[in-house]
Amino acid sequence: MNRYYFAISAVIVALLLGTFAPTSHVPRARACNPGRSVYDSTFFDGWYRSAGGITVGGVYAKIENLDVYVVPGNQGTSAWVMLTRTGESVWAQIGWVKKGDGSRNTLIQVKNSSTSVTTRDWDPAKPLGSYPYYTVLYDNTPGTFTFQLDGSPWPYAGYSVAAGFTPTEGQIFGEIKNNNNQMPGATSDVLGFFSAYTYYLGSWHTFLGNAYSSHYSDFPYDGPYSGTTLYIWDADCASNG
């Protein structure tokens, strides 16, 4: 693999695609308490793409930063891109998270095994209403996972986490850690995953994933469209603002 071309191509494709998706809007008071029962559990809404055993070298998408309701003290609500190994509980991800103390941050987490988890969740989040590109790469720096935010290394040049597995699947999801956390989006103002791409067999491909929801009646989705866009929202929130 030509690693220099691999890294640069991700940035070039992202910049070319960026003109076709929203870049920003005036953020509103977006958090909404869904009013469901309060108990800790994990739910997902988004899409995934398995490469059928082929190594997946990267995933990126443009994801809006928006406000969401999080049960006080809870681990949080997040939206992210991820590399994983199909059928295994391992991953490398980057995205945004809002925690139960009200803080908003950029999230990086790598789980190589049940005893090897690296979490970095204290770096600042992008502004509400912005649509940054989140990218996770495998083996671009040999033997590691690396991360980009809007095409630049994140959190700083040279940052990497040792890779303990070879990814074969990409995922792009919203995630909540309590039944009454707000899944990103609302019926009148959905969250979009835009310009989604995945890297395998030496080039970038439209994500073209399979949509999935842990509980579709509460956490619906719309799409995918053109293999690069999917919308998600919390059905118990009529509006974000």
ChimeraX attribute file (.defattr): number of C-alpha atoms within 10 A of each C-alpha:
attribute: neighborCount
match mode: 1-to-1
recipient: residues
	/A:1	10
	/A:2	8
	/A:3	12
	/A:4	10
	/A:5	12
	/A:6	18
	/A:7	18
	/A:8	11
	/A:9	15
	/A:10	22
	/A:11	17
	/A:12	12
	/A:13	14
	/A:14	21
	/A:15	14
	/A:16	10
	/A:17	13
	/A:18	17
	/A:19	9
	/A:20	10
	/A:21	14
	/A:22	15
	/A:23	14
	/A:24	14
	/A:25	11
	/A:26	7
	/A:27	15
	/A:28	12
	/A:29	12
	/A:30	18
	/A:31	20
	/A:32	23
	/A:33	15
	/A:34	20
	/A:35	12
	/A:36	13
	/A:37	10
	/A:38	11
	/A:39	13
	/A:40	15
	/A:41	11
	/A:42	14
	/A:43	19
	/A:44	20
	/A:45	26
	/A:46	29
	/A:47	26
	/A:48	20
	/A:49	21
	/A:50	21
	/A:51	17
	/A:52	10
	/A:53	12
	/A:54	13
	/A:55	17
	/A:56	27
	/A:57	25
	/A:58	30
	/A:59	30
	/A:60	34
	/A:61	27
	/A:62	30
	/A:63	28
	/A:64	28
	/A:65	26
	/A:66	25
	/A:67	25
	/A:68	26
	/A:69	22
	/A:70	27
	/A:71	23
	/A:72	12
	/A:73	10
	/A:74	18
	/A:75	18
	/A:76	25
	/A:77	27
	/A:78	26
	/A:79	29
	/A:80	26
	/A:81	29
	/A:82	27
	/A:83	33
	/A:84	24
	/A:85	20
	/A:86	18
	/A:87	8
	/A:88	10
	/A:89	11
	/A:90	20
	/A:91	24
	/A:92	28
	/A:93	27
	/A:94	29
	/A:95	31
	/A:96	25
	/A:97	28
	/A:98	26
	/A:99	21
	/A:100	18
	/A:101	13
	/A:102	16
	/A:103	12
	/A:104	26
	/A:105	19
	/A:106	24
	/A:107	22
	/A:108	26
	/A:109	17
	/A:110	23
	/A:111	20
	/A:112	20
	/A:113	13
	/A:114	8
	/A:115	7
	/A:116	10
	/A:117	13
	/A:118	14
	/A:119	12
	/A:120	13
	/A:121	19
	/A:122	13
	/A:123	14
	/A:124	13
	/A:125	18
	/A:126	17
	/A:127	15
	/A:128	18
	/A:129	19
	/A:130	19
	/A:131	24
	/A:132	21
	/A:133	25
	/A:134	27
	/A:135	32
	/A:136	28
	/A:137	27
	/A:138	26
	/A:139	17
	/A:140	20
	/A:141	17
	/A:142	12
	/A:143	15
	/A:144	17
	/A:145	24
	/A:146	28
	/A:147	28
	/A:148	22
	/A:149	21
	/A:150	17
	/A:151	21
	/A:152	15
	/A:153	17
	/A:154	21
	/A:155	18
	/A:156	11
	/A:157	11
	/A:158	11
	/A:159	14
	/A:160	19
	/A:161	20
	/A:162	16
	/A:163	19
	/A:164	16
	/A:165	20
	/A:166	21
	/A:167	26
	/A:168	21
	/A:169	27
	/A:170	30
	/A:171	23
	/A:172	29
	/A:173	25
	/A:174	28
	/A:175	23
	/A:176	26
	/A:177	23
	/A:178	22
	/A:179	20
	/A:180	20
	/A:181	33
	/A:182	33
	/A:183	33
	/A:184	33
	/A:185	28
	/A:186	26
	/A:187	17
	/A:188	13
	/A:189	18
	/A:190	21
	/A:191	22
	/A:192	23
	/A:193	28
	/A:194	26
	/A:195	24
	/A:196	27
	/A:197	25
	/A:198	28
	/A:199	22
	/A:200	16
	/A:201	12
	/A:202	12
	/A:203	14
	/A:204	19
	/A:205	15
	/A:206	15
	/A:207	26
	/A:208	20
	/A:209	24
	/A:210	15
	/A:211	21
	/A:212	16
	/A:213	19
	/A:214	14
	/A:215	11
	/A:216	13
	/A:217	11
	/A:218	19
	/A:219	25
	/A:220	22
	/A:221	23
	/A:222	14
	/A:223	16
	/A:224	19
	/A:225	11
	/A:226	12
	/A:227	17
	/A:228	20
	/A:229	23
	/A:230	26
	/A:231	22
	/A:232	27
	/A:233	26
	/A:234	28
	/A:235	21
	/A:236	19
	/A:237	22
	/A:238	15
	/A:239	17
	/A:240	23
	/A:241	14
